[in-house]
Amino acid sequence: MSKKMIKINKEFNVDVKISFSKIVSKVNKRVKQRKLLNITPDEVEFLNTINKKTIRKLVFSKPKRLKNIIIKIYNKHPIVCEYYSPDYFLRHLNLQPLTNLQLPLKTKENKKIVYNELAHAIKIITSFSQTTQSLILEDILNTHFSPQKLSSLRDKILNLISIKNGGPLKENTIKLFPSWVKNISEIFKYSLIDRETAYQLNSFLDISICPYCNSEEIEQVEDHTGTSYRPAFDHFIPKYKYPLISFSLFNLIPSCTKCNSTYKKSLDPIMTPFSNPFLEGVNDTQLFDFNYDIDYIYRDGQIDDDHIQIILKKQKNNIDENMAKLSIENRYNSRIRKKAVRLIAKRAFDLKAYEENFIIEPTLFATFGYETNIEPLKHMHKKLTQDAILVFCNKQVPLIE
């Protein structure tokens, strides 16, 4: 079973590739201009990695290869990785034993407990630093502390724990890094995708329903006045942590506001299992199931929203975690979606779908709001409807012909 809701099954055409090739040239020009300045050897080494061939790979590579490229660059230039993706950089630093650092320092007993934890943290960090060079950890190791002076080091360790958990770098930590590292995001600035190119890409993908949830409309709209709307592109791998892939084609997913800004937010698929819709999507295997009062439904011939609950069938793989992150079960139990299921159940009852010899005809699929010839990226709630037909009509219909 796959890990996203609906797969984007597209190969980019020549026009889109030409537009994004222009972005490759712009970035390459910025890199060359930067090299002409009086820059440090470390920056020279980094920029030599980012040649036009590499930039092209970053823009056009498919998801799996793209992930491997960015990890390879970060491994080669750890200072860049530490600044932009510190939780990934520090992923092997185990600070879990630290549980008492936030005790108030008002008693000798608490001070002793905190001092011992800080001393233990320093041992862990010292050991880690023997194989991993880190500006953040170096600053911590250079911080003096004693039983009487704990606050400064404690604040830095607590900040380190926050960073490991995905929190942002604070201003004092940002100051530890050279300016050239901070300027990388300017070279790969997302605004290099101009408005015309963004609309061109969105028009080519031609997606009407959010591929993450299959429950929100994201159709591009243009009217006679010239006013236009397109959905936002979700950076599947977040651009603020991986600015080198700000305009990677297979990293730009048209999506609804709920999935992009409310639920997925800055979730990092490199750190957390989460698959790209360009790679995978649901198939005919049942995902949605329904709890309902069958006696109530079939005794009275009436169905109430309160008597139906939409639930997710456990797939025993990454889809369970991904559906949880997007809060799919909770979102699908809204009144409008329960109403859609209610209508399918009522229609199935009216057709006596549970009688032993009843066989539903393909021509009746549309009476359930289900069109087999319309792809899921243009058919709201198609997976939900497919599974509802399976449950209430005992009939497997294809997700797509």
Secondary structure, 3 states (H helix, E strand, C coil): CCCCCCCCCCCCCHHHHHHHHHHHHHHHHHHHHHHCCCCCHHHHHHHHHCCHHHHHHHHHCCHHHHHHHHHHHHHHCHHHHHHHCHHHHCCCCCCCCCCCCCCCCCCHHHHHHHHHHHHHHHHHHHHHHCCCCCHHHHHHHCCCCECCECHHHHHHHHHHHHHHCCCCCCHHHHCCCCHHHHCHHHHCCHHHCCHHHHHHHHHHHCCCECCCCCCCECCCEECCCCCEECCEEEECCCCCCCHHHCCCHHHEEEECHHHHHHHHCCCCCCCCCCCCCCCCCCCCCCCEEEEECHHHHHHHCCCCHHHEEEEECCCCCHHHHHHHHCCHHHHHCCHHHHHHHHHHHHHHHHCCCCCCCCCCCHHHHHHHCCCCCCCHHHCCCHHHHHHHHHHHHCCCCCCCC
